Amino acid sequence: MEQRTAPAGGRRARWAERENHRRQQAHAAALARWQADEAELRAMAEAARSPRPARLPHPADLRRGETPRWACPRAAMVEPAAPGPLEGVGHAGFSLETVRLRAASGPPPPAVRDQGTVIVTDRRVIFQGARANREWSYAKLIGLHHDPRLPYTLMRVGNRKKVSGILLDPGDAAGFRFACTLGLAEHAGDRAGFVAHLERLLDACRRARPQPPPPARPDEAPAPMGAIVGAAVAVVVVILLIAGALAPDPPAAEPSLAADRSSSSPAAEPQSASAAASPAASAPVTPASETRTVTETRKIPFPVRRVRDPALAEGVTKVRRRGVPGVRTLRYEVTVENGVSKGRKLLGETVTRKPVTQIVVVGTKRPQAPRCHPNYGGACVPIASDVDCAGGGGNGPAYVSGPVRVIGEDVYDLDRDGDGIACD
């Protein structure tokens, strides 16, 4: 029976169709990543070119002429036990890698000391906590480190021994890091330099736009496995024939034996001739086909359930129970021809392990506004638009009776003689 095979042109055309689909999918994924990068850089360049004041979630004691650039009520203040070296301050090394978190294993974040709201202005970073307030003035900032794995930033200022910083939710880290860089540039009077830096990054990104892949042609299709096996067999047969032709002749026989052989040679010659011709006249090779049953396992994503906790600060989240992905087992019937898979059919699937729901606790407790200003001690200096010493010539609207120790910046100008004691 004559064996029929698929035309080579049809097989090559099908390969080109599959290869073009694969190339188009890879190009679409690369283009989507590039579009996200280009949009993010364009938005940052526009924000740096025309910065706008941010809306504050809570009232803040800002100085005259100070402009808020970014604020988030879901923040925590952290203090590392043994901080490493911190990078310099500036925008020279700023890039998309600065604001994005890299998935990698490593040590946990520093210990949380307080929770509250963080505000980034054009002069400083302010933290309003449930227990205390803290600020990092750009004028005193001597070191800054944005962790590449976790959403926290460490800052070192010249008037404080300990290194501290801000820990945020992963979705808030990019906005905080960009606002810090913009605020530092504004404080240094180099916002135009930061804008130029972002525009250079944007130009480089646009030049790196992924180009469409070249189309796959049918003549680029690899040779089929059957043709490769047939060519290998032909090469082996040729090598064996050449080896037989080059082999030395057997030694001459005795006369009597030669006579006996000569008498029997007519009957032997046809047999040897047919045996020598048998390799060249071999029948076509039929492709070997078999069916196998294989199993595959796939992950089942675990669901996430959020639970409100009024005892936890607003915006703070904690994982009460970590989720565990489930496992699904799939059985396939695979047809293999000459060692190449020709297709498979799903026989069935079972859930080997059910997923475990992850429970996330979300805080709803709002931080209480501090009643006394943290920059003063010894007496409670109220937080107001202006505070004067009681019995003095000031017009308020709030007053305090001294003596008062000035432990931070004298925002109300109570210490007129500069000795650290006000209203004495």
Beta strands, then each sheet from edge to edge (+ up, - down):
strand 1: 68-79
strand 2: 111-121
strand 3: 124-129
strand 4: 133-137
strand 5: 141-146
strand 6: 152-157
strand 7: 164-168
strand 8: 289-300
strand 9: 304-313
strand 10: 317-321
strand 11: 326-337
strand 12: 340-353
strand 13: 358-365
strand 14: 376-377
strand 15: 387-389
strand 16: 398-400
strand 17: 404-406
strand 18: 421-422
sheet 1: 4+ 3- 2+ 1- 7+ 6- 5+
sheet 2: 8+ 11- 12+
sheet 3: 9+ 13+ 10-
sheet 4: 14+ 17- 18+
sheet 5: 15+ 16+
end
